[in-house]
Amino acid sequence: MCDRGVPAGPIEFPRPPALGTLVVDVARGRVGEFRGEWCGRWFLRPVAGGREWAARPEDVRAVSPEQRLRAQTARANARSRGEVL
C-alpha cells in the first residue's frame, strides 16, 4: 500500500538532479550525493566521505525516506568521529 504523495516505485531522473541531491546507484547498491555530470556519466560521492564514483544515469534513482535517514545518520556519525567529509 502506498502513502499519498510517496511514489510506489523508484524514480528515474529525466535530467541531472541538483548538486548535493542524495541518490542511489542501483547498480552498486550505494547511496551518494550527486556531484556533477561529465561525458555522459554522473558522479556521486559517498555521504560519509570518500572517493567519488561514476554511475550511468539510467542506474541512478531517488533515495527512499529510509535510505535518506541512513545516509544522514552515517554523515553525522562520521562527523562526530572527526573524519574529513
C-alpha positions, -999 to +999 in steps of 0.1 A: +000+000+000+013+034-009+011+066+012-003+096-005+024+116-022+050+089-019+059+072-052+052+035-054+084+026-073+118+040-079+120+074-095+142+079-126+156+114-132+149+128-166+178+151-163+207+155-137+195+163-102+206+194-083+241+193-069+241+177-035+209+157-040+210+123-024+205+095-049+211+057-050+232+039-076+211+007-081+240-010-100+262-007-069+236-005-042+252+026-028+237+060-017+257+090-028+255+127-032+252+140-068+284+160-076+281+166-114+280+152-149+308+146-173+309+127-206+275+111-201+283+098-165+270+111-133+295+115-104+284+105-069+302+109-036+297+088-005+276+106+021+301+098+049+330+110+028+353+091+005+361+087-032+337+097-059+325+072-084+309+074-118+274+060-125+253+056-156+223+079-154+199+050-160+212+033-128+205+063-106+173+067-087+159+089-059+165+077-024+137+064-002+130+081+031+147+051+048+178+055+027+179+092+033+177+087+071+205+061+070+227+084+049+222+114+072+230+092+102+262+079+086+272+115+078+266+126+115+285+096+128+315+103+106+315+140+116+313+130+153+344+108+148+363+137+133+365+122+099+371+146+070+339+149+049 
